[in-house]
Amino acid sequence: MLRLPAFEYRRPKTLDEALRILGDYGPDALPVAGGTDVFPKMKRRQFRPKVLVSLRHIPDLKSISGDAQAGLTIEAGATLTAVSQHPVIQEHYSGLARATGVISTPILRNMGTIGGNLCLDTRCNYYDQTLPWREALGWCKKAPGPEGWPLVPERAPEKNEVPCRVAPGSPRCWAVSSTDSAPMLIALDARVKLVRKGDERIIPLKALYRDDGMFYLDKAPDELVTAIHLPPADGVRSTYRKLRRRGAFDFPALGVAVALQQQDDGTVKRCRIVLGGVGSAPQEMTDAQALLEGEKPTPELLDEVAEAVYRPTRPLDNTDYHLFYRKRMAAVYVKRALQELLAP
């Protein structure tokens, strides 16, 4: 049986108290809400925080407010179940309801939070193993030794000290972004609010992610993602498709998020296509989007869009399925998503 390492547990009742603790301890503290990913990683000694800061007892982080006309604010502590079953989200932001509704299993969706899924650690077949397995392998860039993952760049080993097991000649880590909610929220032009002691900022969600398997979030250790802001629905239709081996529980081997807005004559006014599960950050398919925007969709045009997705997609062989299958399925899933949204 894998057991948790020793740690100090703090249970703040207010956001200010939580921010104070995180500010005091810096990289030695780790926030946790549902814990559905944090605790297994602690058991595998991938995370070894000295202080664990629970966010479960902060009521200000759990609400969903607003409407389709003004836009929605989803607090980061809202559970995945609450997001997927919210009536406004189901009717006007249906892609988000679908994306959060296919994460893991019902029990874990009752515990896991939308903020936790946005901050989900990147994954890799060589990294997400037990401590003895990683030790026998000889470690990797993301797990360079028995002390666990370096929480900040300042604590990382030298770039060439430990190889990347999936791309041995690479100077960087290629662990994969496996959050289902982030690609869909990026496609919906969501913004996130980040708060730290004495400061806060609101940024486009896309700006939160770095194309780096080790340091995949562009935020400080003492910053918390506290809210997600969705713009007015404004007739945008959206959907999400997920490739995985089992019908539940599995992380995405590929996630495809598409949001589409059309004018009255059928011309595409706005299109966003974002892939997850193929790189260290969600990937927006800008060339494919440009083909659709300003055009009336035809079967031939959808084939061109699918090809424009296929060409730049570069999955690596560090998750489930063969990388060439995942590359091909990216084009197939985008085409199917567009056909779904464009159906009369």
C-alpha positions in Angstrom: 0.0 0.0 0.0 1.3 3.4 -0.9 1.2 5.9 2.0 1.3 9.6 2.1 4.6 11.3 3.2 4.7 13.4 6.3 3.3 16.9 6.0 1.7 19.7 8.0 -2.0 20.2 7.2 -3.6 23.7 7.3 -7.3 24.3 6.9 -8.0 28.0 6.5 -11.5 29.3 6.7 -11.1 32.4 4.5 -9.3 33.2 1.2 -7.1 35.8 3.0 -5.9 33.2 5.5 -5.1 30.7 2.7 -3.1 33.4 0.8 -1.2 34.3 3.9 -0.1 30.7 4.5 0.9 30.3 0.9 2.8 33.5 1.0 4.6 32.5 4.2 5.7 29.1 3.0 6.2 29.8 -0.7 7.2 26.7 -2.8 7.1 24.5 0.3 3.3 24.8 0.5 0.8 23.2 -1.9 -2.9 24.1 -2.2 -5.4 21.3 -2.4 -9.1 21.3 -3.0 -10.6 17.9 -4.0 -7.2 16.2 -3.9 -8.1 13.7 -6.6 -4.7 14.2 -8.4 -2.6 15.7 -5.6 -2.9 12.9 -3.1 -2.1 10.1 -5.5 1.0 12.1 -6.6 2.0 12.6 -3.0 1.7 8.8 -2.5 4.0 8.2 -5.5 6.4 10.9 -4.1 6.0 13.1 -7.1 4.8 15.9 -4.8 6.4 16.4 -1.4 5.0 19.6 0.1 6.0 20.4 3.7 2.6 22.2 4.1 -0.7 21.2 2.5 -3.2 24.0 2.4 -6.8 22.8 2.1 -9.2 25.1 0.2 -12.3 23.0 0.8 -13.6 25.0 3.7 -13.6 28.4 2.0 -17.2 29.1 1.0 -16.3 32.1 -1.3 -14.7 29.7 -3.8 -17.6 27.5 -4.6 -20.3 29.5 -6.4 -21.4 29.8 -10.0 -23.1 33.2 -10.8 -24.2 35.2 -13.8 -26.2 34.3 -16.9 -25.8 33.7 -20.7 -26.4 37.4 -21.5 -23.9 38.9 -19.1 -21.5 36.0 -18.9 -20.7 33.5 -16.1 -18.3 33.6 -13.2 -17.3 30.1 -12.0 -15.4 30.1 -8.7 -12.4 27.7 -8.8 -13.8 25.6 -5.9 -16.9 24.6 -7.8 -17.0 20.9 -8.3 -16.8 19.3 -11.7 -20.3 17.9 -11.1 -21.7 21.3 -10.2 -20.2 22.8 -13.4 -21.3 19.9 -15.7 -24.9 20.0 -14.3 -25.4 23.7 -14.1 -28.5 24.6 -16.3 -27.0 27.7 -17.8 -23.8 25.9 -18.7 -25.7 22.9 -20.2 -27.8 25.2 -22.4 -25.5 28.0 -23.4 -21.9 26.6 -22.9 -22.7 23.0 -23.7 -19.1 22.1 -24.6 -18.0 23.0 -21.1 -20.8 20.8 -19.6 -19.6 17.9 -21.8 -15.9 18.4 -21.1 -16.3 18.5 -17.3 -18.9 15.7 -17.5 -16.4 13.2 -19.0 -13.6 13.8 -16.5 -12.7 10.7 -14.5 -15.8 9.1 -12.7 -18.9 10.5 -11.0 -17.4 10.0 -7.5 -14.2 11.9 -8.4 -16.2 14.6 -10.2 -18.1 15.1 -6.9 -14.7 15.8 -5.2 -12.6 17.4 -8.0 -12.9 21.1 -8.7 -12.8 23.1 -11.9 -9.8 25.1 -10.6 -7.9 21.8 -9.8 -8.6 20.5 -13.3 -7.2 23.7 -14.8 -4.0 23.3 -12.7 -3.7 19.6 -13.3 -0.1 18.4 -13.4 1.2 17.3 -16.8 1.4 13.5 -17.3 3.8 11.0 -18.9 4.1 7.2 -18.9 7.7 7.6 -17.6 6.7 10.0 -14.8 3.4 8.8 -13.4 4.8 5.7 -11.8 5.8 4.7 -8.2 9.0 5.9 -6.6 10.7 2.5 -6.9 9.8 2.3 -10.6 11.2 5.7 -11.3 14.3 5.0 -9.3 14.9 1.7 -11.3 14.4 3.6 -14.5 17.1 6.2 -13.6 14.7 9.1 -13.1 13.6 11.7 -15.8 13.6 15.4 -16.2 10.3 15.9 -14.4 11.1 13.5 -11.6 14.9 14.0 -11.3 15.4 12.2 -8.0 13.8 10.8 -4.8 12.9 14.3 -3.4 10.1 14.6 -5.9 9.1 17.2 -8.5 10.8 20.6 -8.1 7.9 23.1 -7.6 9.8 26.1 -8.9 12.4 26.5 -11.6 15.0 27.6 -9.0 14.9 24.1 -7.6 15.2 22.3 -10.9 18.3 20.4 -11.8 20.5 21.4 -14.6 18.7 20.9 -18.0 21.0 18.2 -19.2 21.6 16.5 -15.9 18.7 14.1 -16.4 17.4 13.0 -19.8 13.8 13.1 -21.0 12.9 9.5 -21.4 10.4 10.1 -24.3 12.8 12.4 -26.2 16.3 11.6 -24.9 18.1 14.3 -26.9 15.7 17.1 -25.9 16.8 19.8 -23.4 13.2 20.0 -22.1 10.5 17.9 -20.6 7.6 16.7 -22.9 5.0 15.7 -20.3 1.5 16.2 -21.7 -1.3 18.5 -20.6 -4.2 16.3 -19.7 -6.8 18.7 -18.4 -10.2 18.3 -20.2 -11.6 21.7 -19.1 -8.8 23.9 -20.2 -9.0 23.4 -24.0 -12.8 24.0 -23.9 -12.5 27.1 -21.7 -9.8 28.5 -24.0 -12.1 27.9 -27.0 -14.8 29.8 -25.2 -12.4 32.8 -24.6 -12.4 32.4 -20.8 -10.3 34.5 -18.5 -9.0 33.5 -15.1 -8.5 35.4 -11.9 -5.2 34.8 -10.0 -4.8 36.1 -6.5 -1.9 36.3 -4.1 -1.3 38.1 -0.9 -1.8 41.8 -1.7 -2.3 41.4 -5.4 -4.5 40.0 -8.1 -4.7 39.8 -11.9 -7.1 38.6 -14.6 -5.6 37.0 -17.7 -6.8 35.1 -20.7 -6.8 31.4 -19.7 -4.5 30.6 -22.6 -1.8 32.8 -21.0 -1.9 30.6 -17.9 -0.2 27.7 -19.7 3.5 27.3 -20.7 4.7 24.8 -23.3 6.9 23.2 -20.8 6.2 19.8 -19.2 7.9 20.6 -15.9 6.8 24.2 -15.4 3.5 24.2 -17.2 1.7 27.0 -15.4 2.7 30.7 -15.6 1.9 31.5 -12.0 3.8 31.9 -8.8 3.7 29.2 -6.1 1.8 31.5 -3.7 -0.8 32.5 -6.4 -4.2 30.8 -6.5 -6.6 30.5 -9.4 -9.8 31.7 -7.8 -12.3 32.2 -10.6 -13.1 31.6 -14.2 -14.9 34.3 -16.2 -16.9 33.3 -19.3 -18.0 35.9 -21.8 -21.7 36.2 -22.9 -22.8 33.2 -24.9 -23.8 35.4 -27.9 -25.0 32.5 -30.0 -21.7 30.5 -29.7 -22.1 26.8 -30.0 -19.5 24.5 -28.5 -18.7 20.8 -28.1 -15.9 18.6 -26.8 -14.7 15.2 -27.9 -12.4 12.9 -25.9 -10.3 10.0 -27.0 -9.6 7.4 -24.3 -9.4 3.7 -24.0 -12.2 3.3 -21.5 -15.6 5.1 -21.4 -14.8 6.6 -18.0 -11.9 7.4 -15.6 -9.1 7.7 -18.2 -7.2 10.9 -18.9 -7.5 12.1 -22.5 -5.2 10.6 -25.0 -6.7 13.4 -27.1 -9.2 16.2 -26.3 -10.8 18.3 -29.0 -12.7 21.5 -28.1 -14.5 23.5 -30.7 -16.5 26.7 -30.3 -18.3 28.2 -33.3 -20.4 31.3 -34.0 -22.3 31.9 -37.3 -24.0 34.8 -38.9 -27.6 34.6 -40.1 -26.5 33.6 -43.6 -24.4 30.7 -42.3 -21.0 32.4 -42.6 -18.7 31.5 -39.8 -18.1 34.6 -37.8 -15.8 33.0 -35.1 -14.2 29.7 -34.7 -11.9 28.3 -32.0 -10.3 24.8 -32.2 -8.2 23.7 -29.3 -6.5 20.4 -28.7 -5.5 18.8 -25.4 -3.5 15.7 -24.7 -1.0 16.2 -27.5 1.5 18.7 -26.0 2.6 20.2 -22.8 0.0 23.0 -23.2 -3.4 23.2 -24.9 -2.8 23.9 -28.6 -4.9 26.3 -30.6 -5.2 25.4 -34.3 -4.9 28.9 -35.7 -4.5 27.8 -39.4 -7.6 25.6 -39.3 -9.6 28.4 -37.7 -8.6 30.9 -40.3 -9.8 28.6 -43.0 -13.3 28.6 -41.6 -13.7 32.2 -40.4 -15.5 34.3 -43.0 -16.6 31.3 -45.0 -19.8 29.3 -45.5 -18.9 25.7 -44.5 -19.0 23.0 -47.2 -17.9 19.3 -46.9 -14.8 20.1 -49.0 -13.9 23.0 -46.6 -14.3 20.8 -43.6 -11.8 18.3 -45.2 -9.3 21.2 -45.6 -9.8 22.2 -42.0 -9.2 18.6 -40.9 -6.0 18.5 -42.9 -4.9 21.8 -41.4 -5.3 20.2 -37.9 -3.5 17.1 -39.0 -0.3 18.7 -40.3 0.9 20.7 -37.2 -0.3 18.1 -34.6 2.8 16.5 -33.0 1.8 14.1 -30.2 4.6 12.2 -28.5 4.7 8.5 -27.5 4.2 9.1 -23.8 0.5 8.5 -23.3 -2.0 5.8 -24.3 -2.4 4.7 -28.0 0.2 5.0 -30.7 1.2 8.6 -31.5 0.3 8.3 -35.2 -3.2 7.1 -34.3 -3.7 10.1 -32.0 -2.4 12.4 -34.8 -4.9 11.0 -37.3 -7.7 11.1 -34.8 -7.1 14.8 -34.1 -8.2 15.5 -37.6 -11.1 13.1 -37.5 -12.4 14.4 -34.1 -12.2 18.0 -35.3 -14.2 17.2 -38.4 -16.8 15.3 -36.4 -17.1 18.2 -33.9 -17.6 20.7 -36.7 -20.2 18.5 -38.4 -22.1 18.3 -35.0 -22.1 22.1 -34.5 -23.0 22.8 -38.1 -25.9 20.3 -38.3 -29.3 22.1 -38.9 
